[in-house]
Amino acid sequence: MVSELGKLGIEAGELEDGMWVTGVDPATFAPRPATIACHNDHRIAMSFAVLGARLPGITIGQKDCVDKTFPEFWAVMSSKLGLSYDVPPPEACSSAAAAGAAAAAASTR
């Protein structure tokens, strides 16, 4: 989570039992576009998908990792929050660091 937040320009760090995040001013914060490596963890994919509903430029790698706990997640995000997603080109997912990530990536807007 810390490294993925850092990709967006959000300052965060690890604690022995959790993490810390420095808040940003939503009026002036300009996130950097980033491909989020989910490390096959549905919690990372879901967390950054929600963030991606508010911030542009977030690409979720391994979108299918949510299937094990909430197979309808992307459909619910689309219908309830108006989230749209599409499969980005394979080169956009090269940093997702997982076999098959390019074929299973989704972009949030």
N, C-alpha and C positions, 0 to 999 in steps of 0.2 A: 504494500500500500504506500509506504513512504517513497519508494523510488518512482512509483507511478504518479503520485501527486507531484513529485519534483519535476517530472516531464512536462507538466502543465505550468510550472512556475510557482507552485504552492510550496511554501516552506513547511517541512514536517520532519520529525525524527522519531527514533525508537526509544522506548522506555523498557525497563525490565519486565513490566506487566502490561504494556500497551504502547501507545504512541501519542505524540503531541502534534498539533497542527496550528500554525499561525494564521489567524483570520486575515481576510483581505477585504478591501473596500469594493463592493460590487459595482460602484459607480465608475471606478477607475481601473479595475483589474482587467487585464487583457491576457487570457490564457494562451499559451503556446499550443498549436495543434500537436496532437500526440497519438500514437498507437499504444494502447494499454495492453501490456502483457498480462494475461489472466492467470498464467501458471496453472491452468486447468482447475482454477478455483472459482466456483460459481459466485461466491461472495464478492470477489473483486469485479467480476463481470457485471453483476447486478448493481453494485455500488456506483461504479463509473457510468453505467447506463443511466442511472437516475441523474447523476451529475451532468451527463451529456445531454439530458433533456433541457438543461438550463444554459450550458456552455457549448459554443460551437467548436468544431474541430476535434472532437474526441472520437477515435476509432477503437472499437472493442475487438481485440483478437480473441479467437476461440469462443465465438458466441455460443457454440453448442455445449459448452461446459455447464450451462444452466439446466440442460435437459435432465440431469440426474435428480434434481430436486424440484424443479418448476418448469416442466416442458412448455407450458403456455406463457412463460414470462414475456417473450418478445411480442406476442399477440396482445397480451394484457397491457403492456407498456404502450403499444400502438393505439389501442382502443381507448384506454383511460387517460393517458397523458399526451396523446397526439404525437408520440415519438415515431419518427420514421427511420428506417434503416435500409441499407442496401449492401451488397457485397462489394468491397473495394477491390482494386486490382491487386494481384499477388505481391507486387513490390511494396505496397503500402503496409503489408503485414510482416515484412521480413524481420522486424524486431520483436515479434510476438513470441519468438523462441520456443516454438513447439511444433512437432511434426504435424503437418496437415493444417496448420493455423491459417494459411492463406485461403484454403478451401472453406474454412469455417469461420471467417471473420465477418463482422458487421460494422457498419459505420453508423453513428448516431448523429442526429442533427437537432 
